[in-house]
Amino acid sequence: MSENQSQGKARGRGKEAGVLRSLFAVYSSWMTLLTNGTLFAAYYVVSYEAIVRSNSGFFLLTIPYSLFVLLILASSILATVAIFYLRVSRRRRALSGVAQSPVSVALGALVVSCACSIPLLGPFLIFIGLNAVEVSGIISFIASYQGTLIEAIVLVDAAGIFYYLRLISRSSIALKV
């Protein structure tokens, strides 16, 4: 028989915390909860204003309100986890990642607003070289599939949250809490 028998240990997972444990470690502080609440309120105000401005002063949603709140909640959680990771990684002199949640909230607010009156998208698309028919086709596509686009943005946010929580669990930050 061989003298090097397996000890029954998983490969490389001895010092890793799980993603769920990392999430609990991140949200164990009242400062993190306060940060998340502040980001949620800020994202809500920004997206509300973007929708009101693009709809001539009316808050008109063409998707379910729960999907709109889910987008803002996912984006605020992503920003909170990313801020936690950046703060800890800067302290440990590690290479840090990039937060994408402000971009997803801005994109989501653009998609949620009435697609027939998006004030920034039309001139931008014409500026990059599209003609009026192509611009109206893109705006019609956004109007037709805006619920699906918001769901896709929420899934991208969830993937970002999972990514940062995996980074936190691999760096053994969650084990110290």
N, C-alpha and C positions, 0 to 999 in steps of 0.2 A: 504494500500500500504506500501511497504517497504521504510524505510528512507534512505537506502544505495543504491541509484540508480547510475548507471554507468555514469561517466562523459564523456564518449566517447573517452577516451584516449587508445592508443594502449599499450599493456602490455610490459613494460620494454624498449620501444623504444623511450622514450622521449628525452634522452640525446645522443642517438646514431646518428652518421653521417652515410651517405650511403657510400657504397664502391666506387662509382664513385667520390663522394665528397672527400673521403680520397685520391684517386689517384690524383686528382687535387691539393690537399693540399701538397702531397709529392712532386709533380713536379712543385710547384710554385716557388721554389728557383733555382737560376742559379747554385748553388753549386750541387744540385741534378742532374741537366741536365749535368753538367760537369762530375760528377761521373758516370752517365750512359754512356756518350760518351767514357770515359776512359775505363770502363769495357767492352763496346762493342768492342773497338779497341783491348784491351788485349785478350779477348776471341777469336776474329777473328784471331789474330796472333798465338795464341796457337793452335787453331784448324787447321789453315793453315799449320803450321809447323808439326803437327801430321800427317796430310794427306800427305804432301810432303815427310816426312821421311818414311812413310809406303809404298809409291809408288815409291821409288827409285829416288827421285828428281823431280817428276812431280806432278802437282796439278790436279789430275784426280778425278772428282766427278762422281759418278754413280747415283746420285739423282739430281733433279732440283736445280739450284743455289738459287732460291728463297726460297726453303725449308731449305737450309743450312743457309741462312741469317735470316730466321724466327727463327730457333733454337738459333742462337747467340743473336738475338734481345730479344727473350723471356727470355733467361738466364740472359742477362744483366739487363733487367727490374726487374726480380726476385731478383737479387743481390742488385740492387739499393733500392728497397722497403724493403728488409730484412735489409740492412745497416741502412736505415732511422729508421726502427722499433727498431733495436738493440740500436742505438744511443739514441733514445728517452726513451726506456725502461730502459737503464742503468742510465740515468739521473733521472728517476723517481723511481729507485731502484726496478723495477719490474722484474719478471722472463722473460727471453728472449728466443726466438726461435733459430733455426739453419738454416743457409743458405744452400740450396742444389744446387744452380746454378753452382758452379764450377764442381760438380760431373756430372751434366747433360751435360755440354759442353764437358767434357772429354769423357763421354760415347758416346755422339753424334759424336764426332770426330773419335772415334774408329769405330762406325757403318758406318759413311759416307765414310771412307777410303776403298780402295779396299779390299774386304774381303778375297781374296786369299793370301794376304801378310800382315796380321795383325801380327806384330812382337811380341807383348806382350801377346796376348790372347792364342795362341797355347801352348807355354811353361807353362803358368800359369794353363791352363786346364789339361795338362799332369801332372803337379806338384800336383794338387789336387786329382789325381787318375783316370783320364779318359784315355782311350786308344786312339790310333790314329784314329780309325774309328769314335768314338764318337766326338773327336775334329773336324774332318773334317765335320761331320754332323752339329755340332753347327756353324761352320764357313759358311757352305752352307746355313743354316737357316738364318743367319745374312745377307748373300749376297742376298738371295731371298726376304726377307722382310725388307730391310733396310729403304725404304721409309715409311712403316708403323711404324717401330720402331722409326724413327725420329719424326713422327707425334705424337706418344704416348709420347715421351719425351717432346715435346712442350706442350702437354696437361697437363702433370705433372707439368711443369713450370707454366702454366696458373693457375692450381689449387693452387700452392704455392703462386702465386701473389695474388689470391683471398683470401687465408688464411691470409696472412700478412695484406692485406687491411681490412679484417674483424677485425683482432686484433687491428689495428689502429683505426677503426671506433668505436669499442666497448670501447676503452680506452679514448675516447673523445679527442684524440690528434688532429684530423682533425678539430674539432670545434674551436680550439684556433688559427688557421691560418686565 
